[in-house]
Amino acid sequence: AYCVKRTEDLRGSRSAKVAAMAEAVANVTDACYSAAKNWSGVPFQGNAYSGMPEYYSNYALPDGTVVCAKDKSFFGDETLLSEGVGYAIVLGFGVFFSLLTSFMVFLEKRYVGVNISSEFFNTAGRDIKTGLTATVIVSQWTWAATLLQSSNVAWAYGVSGPFWYASGATIQVLLFGILAIEVKRKAATAHTICEIIDARWGPTAHKVFLYFCFLTNIIVSAMLVLGGAATVNALTSMDIEAASFLIPMGVILYTMAGGLKATFLASYFHTAVIFAVLCLMVFIVYAGDDDLGSSTRVYKRLKGVASANRVCVSGELDDYANETVMMNTIKEAGYISTWDGHNCGPVADNRDGEYLTMLSNGGLKFGIINIVGNFGTVFVDQSYWQSAIAAKPSSSYKGYLLGGLCWFAIPFSLATAVGLASVALDLPVTAGEAGAGLVPPATAVHFMGEGGGILMAIMLFMAITSTGSAEQIAVSSLVSYDIYRKYINPQATGEDILRISRYAILGFGTFMGILSVILYQIDISLGFVYLMMGVFIGSSVIPVALVLTWSKANAVGAMAGAIMGQILAIICWTVSAAAYDGEVTIDTLGKNDPMLIGNLIAILSSGTIHIIWSLIAPQNYDFKEMAAAITLIDDKLPEYDEAEQNELLTGHAKRWISMWGGLFTVIMIIVWPVLSIPAGVFTEGYFELWVFISIIWGVVATLVCILLPVYESRVGIMTVMKGLFFNDDLHYRLDDVDYKLEVMMSHMGIALKKPIDVDTSFHGDPSYRAKLISQGPQVKPTGKDVSGKAMNENPVSSVGM
C-alpha cells in the first residue's frame, strides 16, 4: 500500500532476476544496492557476506520519496513457471506412474505367477522384504510437510528446527517396529488395525477407533494436498483449487489397478527421486554454489543475518504506532530492510539471538508438539499397520527400524541445507510464504532458476503421490473389511472385497480433492494442520499401542481415554488460546503455546484414563484367541521357512526391536540434544561437524533405500528379465514372424540367401525346441527334423519338460 512504484529494471520472473545477478553486481551505480550494501540493515555491511543484490530495488513512497528497499516477498505476484508446466507435472507424472506401476504388476502376474486376489490387493502377499519395507516406510512418512515444514522451522528457529523435526518424527517409526512384530505373532491374518480392535474389544470399541483411523487418514491427506497445491500454485500459477483436486487423481489409477503392491512399487521410485534431489541440494549448498558452497560461508552468513548490530526498518504499517511514524522512520533511514516477517536481526528466544544453537525455546516447543502429534499419525494410521501386515516376519521390525533411520535424513539433511540457506542468503521469504511451505522452492529457485523450481515441484509431487497412494489403499481396506464385510455383507467373497476396495479408492481420492479445496477456502494452512493433528488424534495413541502389548487393557478404558482425551484437548487448546491472546482465531490457535498444551493434554489424559481403568478392571486377554477371530477370504498365509517361523515363535524379535528402537529413541530425543547444550552457540568447527553428519546421513540413507531393495529382489528381477527377453513364447513369436516374412519374400520372388522349405522351415531352426515348449508353430510342420527323427503329432509331448 505504501510502495506504489518499483523502478529498478530487474523485473519479470524470478529466473530473470537470478540470471541478471552478475550484471546487477557489476553495474551497482544503477542500482540502489550500491549504497544499500553498506547499510546497517544489510548483513555484514560492506563485505563479501552482505545480502544478495538482486533482492533490492528502488521504491517510491506515496509522497514521492524514493528509498531503497528489500523485495516484499520472494514469489510476489509473479510465477517462475508457466501454468502449463504445473498441469504437466500434476497430470503427466500421475499418468506416467500409473502406466509404470501397472506394467510392473502385470510383469509379476505374467512371469512370477502373482494372483491379484482381494488378499493380495490389500496385503501384497505378506512377504515384502526388509529393503522394500524400509523404503516404503520412508515414502509413506515423507509428506509434503516433511519437505516443506522442516525447512520452515529451520527458517524460523535455525539448526534446532531440522533436528527437532527429524528426531521428533523418527522415534514413532522406530517404536512402531514393536507393534509390527506383534501383529505378525498375534494377529497374522489381520488386514487392518480395526479388525484387531474388534477381535479383542468388540464392536463398540471397533466403531470408536474406526472414527479415529478415518480422522487420521483425512488429516494426513489434507496436509499432503494443501502443501502440494500451495507450492505448485506459487511456482506455476496453476489454479490452487484445480491443483488441490487433481493431485489426488494422479494416484487413483495405479492404486486401483494393483493395490498395495503397486503402491509399494511406486513408493520405491518416488523415494529414489526424493533422495536424488536431496543429495543434489545438499551438495549445491555446501559444496557447489558460489553464493555459499561451504559450511564456513553458511556459518558466517547466518551470523550476519542475526547480528544484533543489524538495524531492521520495516515497511509494514502494523509495526508502527501510525502512518506518520512509519514514514518518518523510513525517510530517516533511507531504506526498508524487512517486510512481513522477513528474517532480520536476532532470533527471539534463541541463545544470544543466534540461528546456530540448539538452545531455542521455540525449537524445543515445536519438538514436543512434533513428538506428540506424530505418534498419532503413525500408530493410528492404517497405512503403517498395512505395511507391517505386508512384510515378512523378519522384515517387519527390521524394516521399520531401518526405515526410520533412513527417513531421519530427509528432514534433517534437506532442511539443514535448503532451510538454513534461505536464511543465510537473506532471501525475501515472508512469514506467510514460509508458513505455506515455500522455503525450499525459494532456495532452489535462487540457485537454479526455472530448473530448481521444476525440480522442487517434481520432488514434492513424488512425496504427495507416494503417501497419497498409501492413504487411499489404507482407507479402502478400512471400508472393505471394517464397514462392508463387518456391517453390510459378512459373507462377502474375495471379488466383493476387491470391488469395494476399488470403489473406496476412487471415492476417497475424490474426497481428498474436495476437502483440500474447502480448507483452502477457510484459510487453513499446511503448518496449522500439521501442528493441530496431535490435538485431534493424540488421544487414541496409547489405547491403540496397548491393544497388542498389554493383556490387562480393557475396552471401556480404551474408549473413555480416546474420547475424553480428545474432548479435553480441544477444550484446553481453545481456552489457552483465549487466555494468551484474548481471542480464539486461526492465528491464536496456531501459536506454539496453545498447540503444545492441546497436544500434551490429548496424549497424557488419554493414557492416564486408560491405564487406571484397566488396572481397576483388567481384561486379562488371552492373545491366542485373536488369530481365530480374524479370517482370510480367498487366500492363505504364506508358507514361511524355518527362520521366519522362528521369528514368530520366539521372543527374540520383540526383544531385539525393543532394545534397538528404545536405544535410538533415547539417543535422538535425549542424548543428542543434551550433548549439544555445552556447545551453546555453535563455533565454526562445531557447525562444520553438524553439517558433515547431515551430509553423511543423507548419502548413506540414499544408498540404502535405492540399492537394498534391488539387491534383495534380484532373483525376482532376473525371473522377470528372463521372461521378457529369453522366454520360449517370445522366441516362438519372433521366429514365427521371421518365418512369415520369408514366406512373403519367397512368394514375391525376392531372392533369399538360403531357400526355404515351407513344410520344414521350422525344423532346421536353432530355436525349434523353444517353439515346441511354447505353443507350437501356427502352421504344423510335417516330415523329419534335422536329426532325421519323425515328428510327433503333438510337438510338446515329445519334449522333456
Secondary structure by P-SEA (a helix, b strand, c coil): cccccccccccccaaaaaaaaaaaaacccccccccccccccccccccccccccccbbbbbccccbbbbbcccccccccccccaaaaaaaacaaaaaaaaaaaaaaaaaaccccccccccccccccccccaaaaaaaaaaaacccccccaaaaaaacccaaaaaaaaaaaaaaaaaaaaaaaaaaccccccccaaaaaaacccaaaaaaaaaaaaaaaaaaaaaaaaaaaaaaaacccccaaaaaaaccccaaaaaaaccaaaaaaaaaaaaaaaaaaaaaaaaaacccccccccaaaaaaaaaaaacccbbbbbccccccccaaaaaaaaaaacccccccccccccccccccccccccccaaaaaaaaaaaaaaaaaacccaaaaaaaaacccccaaaaaaaaaaaaccaaaaaaacaaaaaaaacccccaaaaaacaaaaaaaaaccaaaaaaaaaaaaaaaaaaaaaaaaaaaaaaaacccccccccccccaaaaaaaaaaaaaaaaaaaaaaaaaaaaacccaaaaaaacccccccaaaaaaaccccccccaaaaaaaaaaaaaaaaaaaaaaaaaacccccccccccaaaaaaaaaaaaaaaaaaaaaaaaacccccccccccccccccccccccccaaaaaaaacaaaaaaaaaaaaaaaaaaccaaaaaacccccccaaaaaaaaaaaaaaaaaaaaaaccaaaaaaaaaaaaaaaaacccaaaaaaaaaaaaaaaaaaaaaccccccccccccccccccaaaaaaacccccccccccccccbbbbccccccccc
